[in-house]
Amino acid sequence: MQIPLRFPNHADKTLQLARQQRQLTPSQRFLNIVDLIASGTRMLAESPKRKDSDRLHRANEAEWRRVYRELFARHGF
């Protein structure tokens, strides 16, 4: 019995996207990356969970600062 549904092969799709990217100029690639970053930033800014995300980000940042201070203090930087 053959199933009528056909699912896309992720490897083929990734290869196709890579080929498309390689055909772009460096300026076009850069603009695509900037557009992707802007989209992500906009999604974060408009998220209903923005406050939770900001609080988590601040907590992670504080923890990294603590770890770096401890590392530098221990090794005399």
N, C-alpha and C positions, 0 to 999 in steps of 0.2 A: 504494500500500500504506500502510495506516495503522498506526502503531506503537501497541501497546496501553498503553504506559507514558506517563504524563503527569507531567511535572516541574513543581513549583510555580514560579510567577513570583515572583522575589524582590521586585520592586517592589510587587506586590499584598500580599505578606506584610508588608513594611515599612509600607505604608499602613495595613493592618489593626492592626498593633501600635501605630502612632502614634495611631490613633483610640481604641484602648483606653486608652492613657496619658492622652489628653486628657480622658477621662471620669472619671479619678480626681481626688480632692481633693488639694490641695497636701500634706497630711499623708501621704496614701497614696503619692504620688509620692516624697516624701522617704524613707519607709520602704522603698520598692522600691529606691531608690539605696543606702541603707545596707545592705540585705540583699545586694545585688549586690557591694558592697565587702567585706562580711563573707565572702561565698562565695569571692571571689578570695583574700582573706587566708588563709582556711582551706585552700584548694587549695595555696597557696604553702607553708604550714606543714607540710602532709602530703606534699609532693612528695618523691620519692626523690632528686631532684636539688637539694634545698634548699641543701646546702653549696655547690654550684657556683653557684647563684643568689645566695647571700649574698656569695660571694667576688667575683662579677661586679659586684654592686651596690656593694660597698665600693670596688672599683677604679674604677668610674664616678664615684662620689662623690669620691674622691681626685683624679681628673682634673679634675672641675668645680671643686673647691676650688683646684687649682693654676692653672687658667685664670682664675678670678676674682681670685686674688691677683696674678697677672701683669697683668691688666687694670687693677686698682686701682693697682698700683705704677706702671704706665705713664702713667696719666692723673691721678695725684695725689689719689685719693680717700682 
